Amino acid sequence: MAAVALPQPTVHAGRLETHHARLEAARAGEMGSVHSWELVTAVDGPGTRMTLFLSGCPLRCQYCQNPDTWLQKDGTPTTLAEIVTRIRRYAGVFRATGGGLTISGGEPLQQSAFVARILHEAAAEGIHTAIDTSGYLGRNASDAMLDDVSLVLLDVKSGIPETYRTVTGRELQPTIDFGDRLAARGLPTWIRFVLVPGLTDAEDNVDAVAEIVSRWSNVERVEVLPFHQMGASKWDRLGRAYSLAETRAPEPELIERVRGQFRARGLMTY
């Protein structure tokens, strides 16, 4: 029987060329997938900061406030030049307030080439830089990239491996490995822990987080972030099942108990 030719995709050559060019630009760190950005004060690091939210994340946290950042393909293709121009626009504000640039997500280390280029350009301008990361993809952060980082906001989502897996769908160990690496470098780090009643609030889970973090002498502070429902509408809009719809914000007594567990380890805690 004669071979039957399969139909070929009817994609315009110009579109193929554009797609190829974008892939090459992404590999070189010249282009990335951006969800949004905002100018905030004393939220994602010191001073007034431009927080750049990238698209794409390997974790599926039950309490995620931004499930619309999970898929890298859903972001807006944005060039390095566009980002650098925007950063320079606010350089005066950063200097006046002691602020700078924070790259968040999603998970910024999913687009490590793009992030490395942005950080290098900002550092060359003398701008304070921070990355907000779970550490799960810490292996993607080269030593050269970390040389351009002033501060790491490290989300330690739980301290017991089984709980971490329940919360995120992933493993805890890569976060510990990344934290160990930051500590060895002496890179200033702020720890973030989201307190969710019935999910992350168990005393042994909090103790396990505090035990891990207390090993890292580079940790300047721990931020206990109370769970809230501000992101629930995004889950509904995306048609995703939201398991914490009935979960209430933690009571003040619970928040203070958890902060006390960190303070008992000698950690500056907010």
N, C-alpha and C positions, 0 to 999 in steps of 0.2 A: 504494500500500500504506500502510495506517495506520501511524503511528509506534508502535513498541513501547517501552513504558516499561522502563527498566533497573531491576533490583532495587536498592533503597537499603540501605546498610549498617545493620545492626540494632545500633547503638550507643546505649546508654541516654543520655538527655539529660544526666543528672547526670555521667556520665563525660566527655562532650564538654565540659561546663562546667568540669570539673576540669582537663582537658587544656589548655583555653584559658587558664585561670587560671594554670597552671604556666608556660605559654609567656610570658605577660605578666610574671609574676614573674621569670622568667629574663632577659628583656630589660631589666628594671629593676634587675637584680643583686640581687634579693631572695631568689632561690633558685638553687641550683646542683646539679650532680651530683657526689656525693662518693663516692670509693672507700673510704677509711679514714683514720685518723689515728693518730699514736703520739707518745709523749713520749720524746725521745732526748737524749743529751748529747754535744756536740762532734761531731756527724755532719753535720748540714745547716746549718752556721753555728755561731757561737760560743755557748757556754753551753748550758743545758738548753733544748730547743726543743720546741714543739708543731709537728710536721710534718703538714700537711694534704694528703692525696693526692686530687686530683680525677680524674675520669674523662674520657677523651677525649684522643686524640693523633693528629696527622696523619702522624707518622713511624712507620716499621716497622723499627726497629733490629734487626739480626740477633741482637744480644746482650741484648735487652731483658729485664730481670728481672721486669717487671710487665706482660706482655701482656694481663692481665685488666683493665688500665686503658685499653686502646685505644679502646673504644667508649663514648661518653658515655651512651648509653641504658642501659648496664649498671650505672651507678652508682646510689646512693641519693639521691633528691630530698631536699635539706636546705635549711632556711631560713637566711638571713643571721643572724637572731636566735639560732638554735641555735648557730651557730659563734661569734658574739660572746660569748654566755654562757659557752661552754667556754673561750675565750681569757681572759676575765676571771677565771675560776676559778684559772688558773695565773699570774696577773699577779705575785703575790708571789714565786713560784719564778723567774720571768724576771728580776725585779729583783735577787734574791739571787745569781743565777748569771751575770748578763750575757747571758741568753738571750733568747728571743723566739719569734716565729711564722715558720715557713717554709711557703710554699705550693708544692707539688710536683705530680706527676702520675704518669702521663699528662703532658699539657702544660697548665699552668695558664692560659696566654694564649689557649687555645681557649674559655675561659669568662671573657673579660676583664671583662665588666660585674660579674659576681659577685666576681671577684678584686679589682677596684678598690674595691668597697664594703667588703670584708673588710679590705683594707690600710688604708683610710681610718679605719675604726673602731679598728683596732689602733694606728695611728699617733696617733690622738687620745688614746689611753690612755697614750701614751709608751712603747709596746712596740716593741722592735727587730723589723723585718720583713725578710723575704727571699723572693725567688721563685727557684725552681729551674727553669730553662727551657733549651730548645735554641736559643732565639732565632729559630726558623723563623717564628713568628707575632709577631715583635717589632713589626710594624706595628700590632698590636692593643693595644699598651701605649701609652696616651695619656701626654702629658707630666704631666697631673694624677695619673695612676696612679703614675708614676715618682717624683713628689714625695713619695709616701708609702712609698717603698721605701728601706730602709737598706742593703741588700746584694743583689747579684744573683749567683746561682750559675749560670754560663753553661757549658753543655755544648758544647764544640767537638769534634765527634765524629771529624773528620778534616780535613786541610788541603788535600788534592788533590780538586778537584770530582768527578772520576770515582770516587774511593774513597769520598767522602762519599755519593754516590748509591748505591754498592754497599752501604754500611753501613746507610743509612736509607731508601732509596727516594725521597729528596728532594734538593733543591739546596742547596749550601753558601752561596750569596751572601746569602740573607736573614739568616743568622747573622752574617756579617761586617758587614752593614749595621747590625744591631742592636748589635753590639759597638762599631762606630764611634760610634753614637749615645750609648751609655753612656759612652764615653771623652770625648766632647764635653761631656757633662754632669758629668764627674768623679765618677760614681756608683761607689762601691766595688764591685769585682767579683772573685769567685774563679772561676778557670777549672777545669773538670773535663774530663779526657781519659781515656776507657776504653781500656786497653791490651789488645788481643786478638791473641794470636799468630796470624800468618797472615792477619790482616784489617786491623788498624790499626797494626801494629808496624814497617812498612817505614821505613827511615831517612829517605827523602825525604818520606814522609807526615808523620812527626813533625816534621821540619824545617819543613815548610810550616805546620803548626799553630803552632810556636814563632815563626815569622816573623810570622804574623798577630797573635798575642797580644802580641808584643813591641812592636807599634805602640801598644798601648793603655796609657797611663800610669796609668790608674785600676786596673789589675790588681794586687791585693795578694798573690795567691798562685796557684800552679798545683797541682792535685791530680791525680796520676797514679793512676788506679784500676785495679788488676789485675783482669782478667776472672776470673769464677768461674762455677760451674755451679748456684748456689743457686736460680736461677729456672727451671731446666730442667723441673722437675716441673709448673710451670704451663702450659708449652707442651703437654706431654703431656696434661694434664687438659682443656685446651681443644681438643684434637684438631688442633693446628697443627703443621706441619712445622718442626722445629728444626734448622737447618743446622749448628749448632756443637756437636752432641752429642759429637763426638770431640775437640773442642778442649780442650787442657789449660791450666791457669793458667800465666801467664808465669813463667819462672825468675827468681830474684833478679838474675842478671846482666843479663837483658833489662830488667828494671824500672829498674835503676841506669843502664843505657845511655840509656834514654829520659828519665829524670829529668835526666841529664847534658846532654842536648840542650837542654832548657829552661833549665837553669842557665847554660849557655854564652851564653844571651841576656840574662843578668842577672835572670832571673825566680826569685823565691822558690818553691821546688818541694818538694812532699812526696810 
